[in-house]
Amino acid sequence: MDAQARTVAPSAAAEERTLFEGRPAALDSLGRWIVALLTVGIAAIVWWFKAVGMHLTVTDQRLILRMGILSRRTEYLELYRVTDLQVEEPLLKRLLGFGRLVVTSSDRHEPVLVLRGLRDPAKLADLVRACVEEQKRRRRVATLAEA
């Protein structure tokens, strides 16, 4: 592989800042813990492989979701396309400090992105919301209500 294929343009890399990187928790609720115990750990192994195969990166310009272990799929969501953020913390997940962040966007391919197994999803939602507003202001994107 040549050097151009491995590097990002310096101007783009200098502007974009990584704000969050992580993987979802494999056992993010009491319900999953119970199922893992009842299946003698088999369910825990399956969920662990799913969690290892998923990596979320949030920058000040986009969400990057990489999925897969052997074959990989990467989804990019530009933050200026985000129209709504929703934090879901069901009781069994909240007891362990986990939740989901549901990102709704104007993206045609993947309009709803559900990020599961996140620790403190409200904090991540606030971080993303601030970046969404900044990207919309920077690109002069107005919603129908603002127009």
ROFILUM-543036 format. One record per residue (C-alpha): y, z, x. Coordinates in Angstrom, 1 decimal. Layout:
+--------+--------+--------+
!     yy !     zz !     xx !
+--------+--------+--------+
!      Y !      Z !      X !
...
+--------+--------+--------+
This chain:
+--------+--------+--------+
!     yy !     zz !     xx !
+--------+--------+--------+
!    0.0 !    0.0 !    0.0 !
!    3.4 !   -0.9 !    1.4 !
!    6.3 !    1.5 !    1.7 !
!    8.3 !    0.0 !   -1.1 !
!    5.5 !    0.7 !   -3.6 !
!    5.4 !    4.4 !   -2.7 !
!    9.0 !    5.3 !   -2.7 !
!   11.7 !    5.5 !   -5.4 !
!   15.1 !    3.9 !   -4.9 !
!   17.3 !    6.4 !   -3.0 !
!   20.1 !    6.2 !   -5.6 !
!   17.8 !    7.0 !   -8.5 !
!   16.0 !    9.8 !   -6.7 !
!   19.3 !   11.5 !   -5.6 !
!   20.5 !   11.6 !   -9.2 !
!   17.5 !   12.9 !  -10.9 !
!   16.6 !   16.7 !  -10.6 !
!   13.3 !   18.2 !  -11.4 !
!   13.8 !   21.2 !  -13.7 !
!   10.2 !   22.1 !  -14.7 !
!    6.7 !   21.2 !  -13.5 !
!    3.5 !   22.6 !  -14.9 !
!    0.2 !   22.3 !  -16.7 !
!   -0.8 !   23.7 !  -20.1 !
!   -2.9 !   26.8 !  -20.2 !
!   -6.5 !   26.2 !  -20.9 !
!   -7.0 !   29.4 !  -22.9 !
!   -3.7 !   29.8 !  -24.6 !
!   -4.7 !   31.7 !  -27.8 !
!   -7.0 !   34.5 !  -28.9 !
!   -8.9 !   32.0 !  -31.0 !
!   -9.8 !   29.9 !  -27.9 !
!  -10.9 !   33.1 !  -26.1 !
!  -13.2 !   33.9 !  -28.9 !
!  -14.7 !   30.4 !  -29.1 !
!  -15.1 !   30.4 !  -25.3 !
!  -17.1 !   33.7 !  -25.5 !
!  -19.2 !   32.4 !  -28.4 !
!  -20.1 !   29.2 !  -26.5 !
!  -20.9 !   31.2 !  -23.4 !
!  -18.0 !   29.6 !  -21.5 !
!  -18.8 !   25.9 !  -22.3 !
!  -15.6 !   25.5 !  -24.4 !
!  -13.6 !   27.2 !  -21.7 !
!  -14.8 !   24.6 !  -19.2 !
!  -13.9 !   21.7 !  -21.5 !
!  -10.4 !   23.1 !  -22.2 !
!  -10.0 !   23.8 !  -18.4 !
!  -10.7 !   20.1 !  -17.6 !
!   -8.3 !   19.0 !  -20.3 !
!   -5.6 !   21.3 !  -18.9 !
!   -6.2 !   20.2 !  -15.3 !
!   -5.9 !   16.6 !  -16.4 !
!   -2.4 !   17.1 !  -17.8 !
!    0.8 !   17.6 !  -15.9 !
!    4.3 !   17.8 !  -17.4 !
!    7.5 !   17.2 !  -15.4 !
!   10.9 !   17.7 !  -17.0 !
!   13.8 !   16.3 !  -15.1 !
!   17.5 !   16.3 !  -16.2 !
!   16.9 !   12.7 !  -17.4 !
!   13.4 !   12.4 !  -18.8 !
!   10.0 !   14.0 !  -19.7 !
!    7.1 !   12.7 !  -17.7 !
!    3.6 !   13.5 !  -19.0 !
!    0.6 !   12.5 !  -16.8 !
!   -2.8 !   12.7 !  -18.5 !
!   -6.3 !   12.1 !  -17.1 !
!   -8.5 !   13.1 !  -14.1 !
!  -10.4 !    9.9 !  -13.2 !
!   -8.2 !    7.4 !  -15.0 !
!   -4.6 !    8.3 !  -15.5 !
!   -2.0 !    7.5 !  -18.2 !
!    1.6 !    8.4 !  -17.7 !
!    4.2 !    8.6 !  -20.5 !
!    7.9 !    8.6 !  -19.8 !
!   10.4 !    9.8 !  -22.4 !
!   14.1 !    9.3 !  -21.7 !
!   15.9 !   12.4 !  -22.9 !
!   18.7 !   10.5 !  -24.5 !
!   16.1 !    9.3 !  -27.0 !
!   15.2 !   12.8 !  -28.2 !
!   16.3 !   13.5 !  -31.7 !
!   14.7 !   16.9 !  -32.4 !
!   13.0 !   19.8 !  -30.6 !
!   10.7 !   22.3 !  -32.4 !
!    9.1 !   25.4 !  -31.0 !
!    5.9 !   26.5 !  -32.6 !
!    4.4 !   29.9 !  -31.8 !
!    1.4 !   30.7 !  -34.0 !
!    0.4 !   34.4 !  -34.1 !
!   -2.7 !   34.1 !  -31.9 !
!   -0.8 !   32.1 !  -29.3 !
!    2.3 !   34.3 !  -29.4 !
!    0.2 !   37.4 !  -28.7 !
!   -0.6 !   35.8 !  -25.3 !
!    2.9 !   34.5 !  -24.7 !
!    2.1 !   30.8 !  -25.4 !
!    3.3 !   28.2 !  -27.8 !
!    4.0 !   24.5 !  -28.4 !
!    7.1 !   22.4 !  -28.0 !
!    7.2 !   19.4 !  -30.4 !
!    9.6 !   16.7 !  -29.2 !
!   10.6 !   14.1 !  -31.7 !
!   12.3 !   11.0 !  -30.4 !
!   13.4 !    7.4 !  -31.3 !
!   10.7 !    6.1 !  -28.9 !
!    8.6 !    3.4 !  -30.7 !
!    5.4 !    4.0 !  -28.7 !
!    5.2 !    7.8 !  -29.0 !
!    7.8 !    9.2 !  -31.4 !
!    6.3 !   12.7 !  -31.6 !
!    5.1 !   14.4 !  -28.4 !
!    3.4 !   17.7 !  -28.7 !
!    3.3 !   19.9 !  -25.6 !
!    0.7 !   22.6 !  -26.0 !
!   -0.2 !   25.7 !  -24.0 !
!    3.3 !   26.4 !  -22.7 !
!    4.4 !   29.8 !  -21.6 !
!    7.8 !   30.7 !  -23.2 !
!    8.3 !   27.3 !  -25.0 !
!   11.7 !   28.5 !  -26.4 !
!   13.1 !   28.7 !  -22.8 !
!   11.9 !   25.2 !  -22.0 !
!   13.3 !   23.9 !  -25.3 !
!   16.7 !   25.3 !  -24.5 !
!   16.6 !   23.7 !  -21.1 !
!   15.6 !   20.3 !  -22.5 !
!   18.2 !   20.6 !  -25.3 !
!   21.0 !   21.0 !  -22.8 !
!   19.8 !   18.0 !  -20.8 !
!   19.4 !   15.9 !  -24.0 !
!   23.0 !   16.6 !  -24.9 !
!   24.2 !   15.8 !  -21.4 !
!   22.3 !   12.5 !  -21.3 !
!   23.6 !   11.5 !  -24.7 !
!   27.1 !   12.3 !  -23.6 !
!   26.7 !   10.5 !  -20.3 !
!   25.3 !    7.3 !  -22.0 !
!   27.6 !    7.6 !  -25.0 !
!   24.8 !    7.8 !  -27.5 !
!   25.9 !    8.9 !  -31.0 !
!   23.7 !    9.9 !  -33.9 !
!   24.3 !    8.6 !  -37.4 !
!   25.9 !   11.9 !  -38.4 !
!   28.4 !   11.7 !  -35.5 !
!   29.3 !    8.0 !  -36.0 !
+--------+--------+--------+
